[in-house]
Amino acid sequence: MRIMNEHLLLCALTLSLLAPASVADEAPLQLASLGHETRGGTIPAPTPWQALNPHKLRLKSAAALIVDLHGNEVYAKQADTPLPIASITKLMTAMVILDADLPLKERLTITRADRDRLRNTGSRLGYGATLTREELLRLMLMASENRAASALARTWPGGKQAFVHAMNLKADSLGMQDSRFADPSGLDAGNIASPRDLVKLVSAARTYPLIRKATTTRRISVRPWKGRGPLTFGNTNRLLRNQNWDIRLSKTGYINEAGRCLTMQAEIADQPLTIILLNSYGKLTPIGDSNRLRKWIEGGLEG
């Protein structure tokens, strides 16, 4: 039996090395589930998270999932329930754009077709504003600019409908079985995913340097119009201003149906973690939940 287990583990490691980059990033999640085989099944390998008491963590978000870099579960709450994800959607939008290798320096113009007719949200990018595809990507990711997301999808080969189809194909390729995408911005409540699927989304998004940098940049300035001064945009994640946080990737989201949402990759207690918080009530609730989570982990591991 020992020889067979060693052979199976060697095969798994070999396949992970031969897999393409996007698949290789998921390998730790697959290998983390390997443990010692017994008659009763597989015993998970011990992790530091076993020292934590989940009853001491009281999150106000309706759904949550925290996992480490190897896919070990730190905390879960309704982790398999598909829910509206609002602007978390924009991580998928960015990956699809970047996968297509479209020219990032091409200049795109905001038109009336980019207006939000579903919720009538405003935008500082008026009709005629012209920026590069890369600038629109950065504004979409850090400032959650909905017109930027619309323009990126509208100028996709085949238009917005073809773009949304590409989003769902990408989700399928990542194994996001409980997810569906209906628009590029997340304004449509039909954009849904489970926290467990969002871990896969964030894990894939972290392999894109532009996404990592844009989602953790605090402020940027752009010049959408000739002869006018710059427009400065700030990041929607307030935790980036907090020196106690080491955040490597983040995205916020909000619509009525989704509540307040926050996804992050951050280091806590010297451990890289993926944090998914969905359907929080109150503008600052995801921030409060994140701080409660950090204190729970740091205090639990120290104790």
C-alpha positions as CSV (number, residue, x, y, z in Angstrom):
1,M,0.0,0.0,0.0
2,R,2.9,2.4,0.9
3,I,4.5,1.8,-2.5
4,M,1.2,2.5,-4.3
5,N,0.7,5.8,-2.4
6,E,4.2,6.9,-3.2
7,H,3.6,6.1,-6.9
8,L,0.3,8.0,-6.9
9,L,1.9,11.0,-5.3
10,L,4.8,11.0,-7.7
11,C,2.3,10.9,-10.6
12,A,0.4,13.9,-9.2
13,L,3.6,15.9,-8.8
14,T,4.7,15.1,-12.3
15,L,1.3,16.1,-13.8
16,S,1.4,19.4,-11.9
17,L,4.9,20.2,-13.3
18,L,3.8,19.4,-16.8
19,A,0.5,21.4,-16.6
20,P,0.3,25.0,-18.0
21,A,0.7,27.9,-15.6
22,S,-3.0,28.5,-15.0
23,V,-3.4,24.8,-14.0
24,A,-0.2,24.7,-12.0
25,D,-1.4,27.4,-9.7
26,E,-4.3,25.2,-8.7
27,A,-2.0,22.2,-8.0
28,P,-1.4,23.1,-4.3
29,L,-5.2,22.9,-3.8
30,Q,-5.3,19.4,-5.3
31,L,-2.2,18.1,-3.5
32,A,-3.3,19.6,-0.2
33,S,-6.1,17.1,0.0
34,L,-3.7,14.2,-0.1
35,G,-3.2,12.7,3.3
36,H,-2.5,9.3,4.9
37,E,-4.8,6.6,3.7
38,T,-6.5,4.4,6.3
39,R,-9.4,2.0,6.3
40,G,-11.8,4.8,7.2
41,G,-10.6,7.0,4.3
42,T,-8.0,9.9,4.1
43,I,-6.8,11.7,7.2
44,P,-6.0,15.4,6.3
45,A,-2.4,16.5,7.1
46,P,-2.2,18.6,10.3
47,T,-2.3,22.4,9.8
48,P,-1.8,25.3,12.1
49,W,-5.4,26.3,11.7
50,Q,-6.5,23.4,13.9
51,A,-5.5,25.5,16.9
52,L,-8.2,28.1,16.0
53,N,-11.6,27.9,17.6
54,P,-14.3,28.8,14.9
55,H,-16.8,29.6,17.7
56,K,-14.8,32.6,18.7
57,L,-15.1,34.2,15.3
58,R,-18.4,36.0,14.8
59,L,-18.5,37.4,11.3
60,K,-21.4,39.6,10.1
61,S,-21.0,38.6,6.5
62,A,-23.6,36.1,5.4
63,A,-21.1,33.9,3.6
64,A,-17.3,33.6,4.1
65,L,-14.4,31.4,3.2
66,I,-10.8,31.7,4.2
67,V,-8.2,29.3,2.8
68,D,-4.4,29.2,2.9
69,L,-2.0,29.0,-0.1
70,H,-2.3,25.2,-0.1
71,G,-6.1,25.1,-0.1
72,N,-6.4,24.3,3.6
73,E,-9.6,25.7,5.0
74,V,-9.2,28.2,7.8
75,Y,-12.8,29.2,8.2
76,A,-16.1,28.5,6.3
77,K,-19.6,29.9,6.4
78,Q,-22.1,29.0,3.7
79,A,-19.0,28.4,1.5
80,D,-20.9,26.4,-1.2
81,T,-23.9,28.8,-1.5
82,P,-24.1,30.7,-4.9
83,L,-24.7,34.4,-4.2
84,P,-24.7,37.6,-6.2
85,I,-21.1,38.9,-6.3
86,A,-21.5,42.5,-7.7
87,S,-18.2,44.0,-8.8
88,I,-16.1,41.0,-7.8
89,T,-17.2,40.2,-11.3
90,K,-14.6,42.7,-12.6
91,L,-11.7,40.2,-11.7
92,M,-13.2,37.9,-14.3
93,T,-13.6,40.7,-16.8
94,A,-9.9,41.7,-16.4
95,M,-8.7,38.1,-16.9
96,V,-10.7,37.6,-20.1
97,I,-9.4,40.9,-21.5
98,L,-5.8,40.0,-20.7
99,D,-6.1,36.5,-22.0
100,A,-7.1,37.9,-25.4
101,D,-3.8,39.8,-25.7
102,L,-5.6,42.8,-27.0
103,P,-3.3,45.9,-27.4
104,L,-3.2,47.6,-24.0
105,K,-2.1,50.9,-25.4
106,E,-5.1,51.2,-27.8
107,R,-7.2,54.2,-27.0
108,L,-10.9,53.6,-26.3
109,T,-13.7,56.2,-26.0
110,I,-16.6,56.1,-23.6
111,T,-19.9,56.3,-25.4
112,R,-23.6,56.5,-24.5
113,A,-23.6,52.7,-24.9
114,D,-21.6,52.5,-21.7
115,R,-24.2,54.2,-19.6
116,D,-25.6,52.1,-16.7
117,R,-29.2,51.8,-17.7
118,L,-29.9,49.0,-15.1
119,R,-29.2,51.0,-11.9
120,N,-28.4,54.5,-13.2
121,T,-25.1,54.7,-11.3
122,G,-23.0,57.7,-12.1
123,S,-19.5,57.9,-13.4
124,R,-16.7,60.5,-13.7
125,L,-15.9,59.2,-17.2
126,G,-18.2,61.3,-19.3
127,Y,-19.1,60.5,-22.9
128,G,-16.1,61.2,-25.1
129,A,-13.6,60.4,-22.3
130,T,-10.7,58.6,-24.0
131,L,-8.2,56.3,-22.3
132,T,-6.0,53.4,-23.2
133,R,-7.3,49.9,-22.6
134,E,-4.7,49.5,-19.8
135,E,-5.9,52.6,-18.1
136,L,-9.5,51.5,-18.3
137,L,-8.5,48.1,-16.8
138,R,-6.8,49.8,-13.9
139,L,-9.8,52.1,-13.2
140,M,-12.2,49.2,-13.4
141,L,-10.1,47.1,-10.9
142,M,-9.1,49.7,-8.3
143,A,-12.0,52.3,-8.5
144,S,-14.6,49.8,-9.7
145,E,-15.5,52.0,-12.7
146,N,-18.5,50.5,-14.4
147,R,-18.2,52.5,-17.6
148,A,-14.7,51.3,-17.9
149,A,-15.9,47.7,-17.7
150,S,-18.6,48.3,-20.2
151,A,-16.2,49.9,-22.7
152,L,-13.8,47.0,-22.4
153,A,-16.5,44.5,-23.1
154,R,-18.2,46.6,-25.9
155,T,-14.9,46.8,-27.8
156,W,-14.2,43.1,-27.5
157,P,-14.2,41.3,-30.9
158,G,-17.9,40.3,-31.3
159,G,-19.2,42.8,-28.8
160,K,-20.5,42.6,-25.2
161,Q,-22.6,39.4,-25.7
162,A,-19.6,37.5,-27.0
163,F,-17.6,38.9,-24.1
164,V,-20.0,37.6,-21.5
165,H,-19.9,34.2,-23.2
166,A,-16.1,34.3,-22.9
167,M,-16.5,35.0,-19.2
168,N,-18.6,31.9,-18.7
169,L,-16.1,29.8,-20.7
170,K,-13.3,31.1,-18.5
171,A,-15.3,30.2,-15.4
172,D,-15.8,26.7,-16.7
173,S,-12.1,26.3,-17.4
174,L,-11.4,27.3,-13.8
175,G,-13.8,24.7,-12.4
176,M,-16.2,27.3,-11.1
177,Q,-19.3,25.0,-11.2
178,D,-21.6,27.2,-9.1
179,S,-21.0,30.4,-11.0
180,R,-22.7,32.3,-13.8
181,F,-21.8,35.7,-15.4
182,A,-24.4,38.0,-17.0
183,D,-22.5,41.3,-17.5
184,P,-18.9,42.6,-17.3
185,S,-19.4,45.1,-14.4
186,G,-21.4,43.1,-11.8
187,L,-24.3,45.5,-11.9
188,D,-26.5,42.6,-13.0
189,A,-27.6,40.4,-10.0
190,G,-27.3,37.5,-12.4
191,N,-23.6,37.4,-11.7
192,I,-23.4,34.7,-9.0
193,A,-20.7,32.5,-7.5
194,S,-20.1,30.5,-4.3
195,P,-17.3,31.5,-1.9
196,R,-15.6,28.3,-2.9
197,D,-15.7,29.3,-6.6
198,L,-14.4,32.7,-5.7
199,V,-11.3,31.2,-4.2
200,K,-10.6,29.7,-7.6
201,L,-11.3,33.1,-9.2
202,V,-8.9,34.9,-6.9
203,S,-6.3,32.2,-7.2
204,A,-6.3,32.6,-11.0
205,A,-6.4,36.4,-10.9
206,R,-3.3,36.5,-8.7
207,T,-1.2,35.1,-11.7
208,Y,-1.8,38.3,-13.6
209,P,0.7,41.0,-12.5
210,L,-1.5,43.9,-13.8
211,I,-4.4,42.7,-11.7
212,R,-2.3,42.3,-8.6
213,K,-0.8,45.8,-9.0
214,A,-4.0,47.6,-10.0
215,T,-6.1,46.1,-7.2
216,T,-3.6,47.2,-4.6
217,T,-2.8,50.6,-5.9
218,R,-4.2,53.3,-3.6
219,R,-4.6,56.2,-6.2
220,I,-4.0,56.9,-9.8
221,S,-4.5,59.9,-12.1
222,V,-5.6,59.8,-15.7
223,R,-6.2,62.4,-18.4
224,P,-9.4,61.4,-20.3
225,W,-9.7,64.8,-22.2
226,K,-7.1,66.8,-24.1
227,G,-6.5,70.3,-22.6
228,R,-8.0,69.4,-19.3
229,G,-6.5,68.5,-16.0
230,P,-6.1,65.0,-14.6
231,L,-8.8,63.0,-12.8
232,T,-7.6,61.2,-9.7
233,F,-9.3,57.9,-8.6
234,G,-8.9,56.1,-5.3
235,N,-9.1,52.4,-4.4
236,T,-12.4,51.2,-3.1
237,N,-10.7,49.0,-0.5
238,R,-10.1,51.1,2.7
239,L,-7.9,48.4,4.2
240,L,-5.1,49.4,1.8
241,R,-4.7,52.5,3.9
242,N,-4.1,50.4,7.0
243,Q,-0.4,49.7,7.7
244,N,-1.4,46.6,9.7
245,W,-2.5,44.9,6.5
246,D,-0.3,43.3,3.9
247,I,-2.7,42.9,0.9
248,R,-1.5,41.3,-2.4
249,L,-4.8,41.5,-4.3
250,S,-8.3,42.8,-3.5
251,K,-11.7,43.7,-5.0
252,T,-14.8,45.1,-3.4
253,G,-18.4,44.9,-4.7
254,Y,-21.8,46.2,-3.9
255,I,-25.4,46.1,-5.3
256,N,-28.5,45.7,-3.2
257,E,-28.9,42.0,-4.0
258,A,-25.3,41.2,-3.1
259,G,-24.8,43.4,-0.1
260,R,-21.2,44.5,0.6
261,C,-18.6,42.1,-0.8
262,L,-14.8,41.8,-0.4
263,T,-12.3,39.4,-1.8
264,M,-8.6,39.6,-0.9
265,Q,-5.3,37.8,-0.9
266,A,-3.4,39.0,2.2
267,E,-0.7,37.8,4.6
268,I,-1.8,37.2,8.2
269,A,0.6,35.8,10.8
270,D,3.1,35.2,8.0
271,Q,0.6,33.1,6.1
272,P,-0.7,34.0,2.6
273,L,-4.5,33.7,2.8
274,T,-7.4,34.1,0.4
275,I,-10.4,35.8,2.1
276,I,-13.9,35.8,0.7
277,L,-16.6,37.8,2.4
278,L,-20.1,38.1,0.8
279,N,-23.4,39.7,1.5
280,S,-22.4,42.0,4.4
281,Y,-24.9,44.6,5.6
282,G,-23.4,48.0,6.2
283,K,-20.7,49.9,4.3
284,L,-18.0,49.1,6.8
285,T,-19.0,45.6,7.7
286,P,-16.5,43.8,5.4
287,I,-13.7,46.0,6.9
288,G,-14.8,45.1,10.4
289,D,-15.1,41.4,9.5
290,S,-11.6,41.5,8.0
291,N,-10.1,43.0,11.2
292,R,-12.0,40.5,13.4
293,L,-10.7,37.7,11.2
294,R,-7.1,39.0,11.5
295,K,-7.2,39.3,15.2
296,W,-8.8,35.9,15.6
297,I,-6.0,34.2,13.6
298,E,-3.2,36.1,15.2
299,G,-4.6,35.6,18.7
300,G,-5.4,32.0,18.1
301,L,-2.0,31.0,16.7
302,E,-0.2,32.9,19.5
303,G,-2.2,31.2,22.1
